[in-house]
Amino acid sequence: MTVTLPPQPFLPFTRPSIDEDTIREVGDVLRSGWLTAGPKCAAFEHALSERFGGRPVRVVSSATAALELALRLCGIGPGDEVITTPLSWVATANVILAVGATPVFVDVDPHTRNIDLDRIEAAVTPRTRALLPVDLAGLPVDRDRLYAIASRHGLRVIEDAAQSFGAHWQGREIGSFGDLISFSFHANKNFTSAEGGCLVLRDEHEAQRFEKLRLQGVIRLPDGGMDVQHWGAKANLTDVAAAIGLGQLRSVDAFTVRRRQLAAQYFAHWPALPGFSLPPPDAAQHGNWHMFQPLLPEPLAARRGDFLAAMKAQGIGVGVHYPAMHLFSMFRARGHAPGDFPVAEDIGARTVTLPLFPAMTDTDVPRVIDAVAAVTALLS
Ligand SMILES: *Cc1c(COP(=O)(O)O)cnc(C)c1O
């Protein structure tokens, strides 16, 4: 006898949750006659600043813009080196190239998958100007050790916290302390404005310099005229996006709670599949579970494309975040080769991102786990 189950809807690896109030508020902006940077952006900055203990916050069109302009704010450019991780979205290194500086990669810690703090100091040279760490999957880099290294060597820190909104280090929220902190509001992040980002700054003086970098370098004069002393980008956010962001800000803490529950379900129900490595479980203490990423065992990892396709055939979307970026053609052309950062290469070759987003139901995690077990048996 064959039993035909009703087809289940496709489960993507992530999906934003936008509530009806937010949709209405976006409609209000569209009807208001003021679409681009205006009162909603100002309200969004104010709300973010309150969240971060009153620190100045400026919203921009993307985290890529926030990071690039943060580097420019620090005066980093040609001849300078910035230390970062090879295991991130390529934006992290692209922004360093964008200002004419050199990304200096340091391998990752096999446990946290974040930049290996034990290896940073060996990479510091007289040209090093800043550290640009990433909180992969929303698990914070050890901020105590990070800032101790930075202060020993007189370096700025630009935190790429694109994935760690709502995460904490030792009870303090990421963004509420530290040097410069960049967040992304891209649709796949823990909270979104469709596209967008922000930079948390140290003081109003830096925030005002950042405002000029954000929009064409323009300084408004009391007589209605303007002046431009330095180049500026075109990187303002829109009020349409800010309305989405303000709506999401009401829900983001509930999102984090739900993400932690779902991650706990993965750990509790994960079957005995030999060779798989689960993400660091201590993430529950500090992280926001931006992603849930087991590492495939060999030889299954060598067939990751088949794994993704077979999961998709089961109705489940799986992502890859990220291949080690120093092996991209652009960085090979700059002299990198396999073997340069073996830990990042190993993780990058084996990682898969399973579905984890707040609207998932309690039956979704078991469904994903069953599919992983079935597909692993099929491909082994
Ligand atoms: C998403 C992401 C970025 C870029 O964010 P955008 O808002 O898309 O520019 C940078 N770094 C990391 C680690 C990211 O995950």
The ligand as an SDF file (V2000), in Angstrom:
LIG
                    3D

 15 15  0  0  0  0  0  0  0  0999 V2000
   25.3600   40.6670    4.6790 C   0  0  0  0  0  0  0  0  0  0  0  0
   26.7540   40.9140    5.1030 C   0  0  0  0  0  0  0  0  0  0  0  0
   27.4530   42.0660    4.7080 C   0  0  0  0  0  0  0  0  0  0  0  0
   26.9040   43.0560    3.7310 C   0  0  0  0  0  0  0  0  0  0  0  0
   25.6630   43.5760    4.0800 O   0  0  0  0  0  0  0  0  0  0  0  0
   24.8280   44.4090    2.9920 P   0  0  0  0  0  0  0  0  0  0  0  0
   23.8030   45.1300    3.8010 O   0  0  0  0  0  0  0  0  0  0  0  0
   24.2360   43.3830    2.0650 O   0  0  0  0  0  0  0  0  0  0  0  0
   25.7650   45.3020    2.2980 O   0  0  0  0  0  0  0  0  0  0  0  0
   28.7230   42.2600    5.1880 C   0  0  0  0  0  0  0  0  0  0  0  0
   29.3040   41.3700    6.0260 N   0  0  0  0  0  0  0  0  0  0  0  0
   28.6660   40.2580    6.4210 C   0  0  0  0  0  0  0  0  0  0  0  0
   29.3370   39.3350    7.3670 C   0  0  0  0  0  0  0  0  0  0  0  0
   27.3750   39.9800    5.9630 C   0  0  0  0  0  0  0  0  0  0  0  0
   26.7620   38.8620    6.3680 O   0  0  0  0  0  0  0  0  0  0  0  0
  1  2  1  0
  2  3  1  0
  2 14  2  0
  3  4  1  0
  3 10  2  0
  4  5  1  0
  5  6  1  0
  6  7  2  0
  6  8  1  0
  6  9  1  0
 10 11  1  0
 11 12  2  0
 12 13  1  0
 12 14  1  0
 14 15  1  0
M  END
$$$$
